Amino acid sequence: MNIIVFSILLLPILTILIIGFILNPDSIKNIYYWGMLLWLCFLVFLNWSVGTLIVFESKNLKNPLFGIIPLLNFSVFIYSLISGTLLILNWVSQDYYYISKTHLILQIIFFSLIAIIALTLLLTSKFSETGDTQGLISKKLLADRILLLRQQSVDEGIKKKLSDLYDAIKYNSPHLSKIDATQYKKVCDFIIQDQNKVEEELKNETSLDQVLTIAKFL
């Protein structure tokens, strides 16, 4: 998976550099020309970075960040089209040898606009994470406890179910302000109790299955 994802970044960058060399091999020693090529590569990297967030955040569908990815991706794509078009127009008008002040000012303005949009979206996602936690045990503490129990277990079947439970709590459950408090407390009561008691409970796979089912539908 990672090889494919990074290949998606590498191929267009190599394409840009090769085409840039073919179009104007005499400009290879020109710092402005290289700056233009590298800026196009940066735009490719920017789109790749935002686009691959969907791949890397796909396990965490209830993370507020996941909700802003499509709009962020679209905004970055539109910005890249504008920035790339301005760059190509500058190439043509300046014969590949010079970056005009007008072009530079426009690039700064559009970059600032997309940066403001991105930061606003990120701020919105952070605000959606805040709220009344209903006095519940933090998801991090619960997930860490599940991870510890998984490491201590010698039963592969129980380890697998604890791994599923860990993923359900850490990645797929909503923020505590939006979670089903009653059901969440049932999971907490099962996991966070006396060590001997929880070990006995884990031996009863039916109980673990019930808790796992609850966790998946929080």
Secondary structure, DSSP 8 states (H G I E B T S, - for coil): -HHHHHHHHHHHHHHHHHHHHHH-GGGTT-HHHHHHHHHHHHHHHHHHHHHHHHHHTTT-TTSHHHHHHHHHHHHHHHHHHHHHHHHHHHHHHHTTS---HHHHHHHHHHHHHHHHHHHHHHHHHHHHH-S--TT---HHHHHHHHHHHHHH---HHHHHHHHHHHHIIIIIS--TTTS-HHHHHHHHHHHSS-HHHHHHHHH-HHHHHHHHHHHHT-
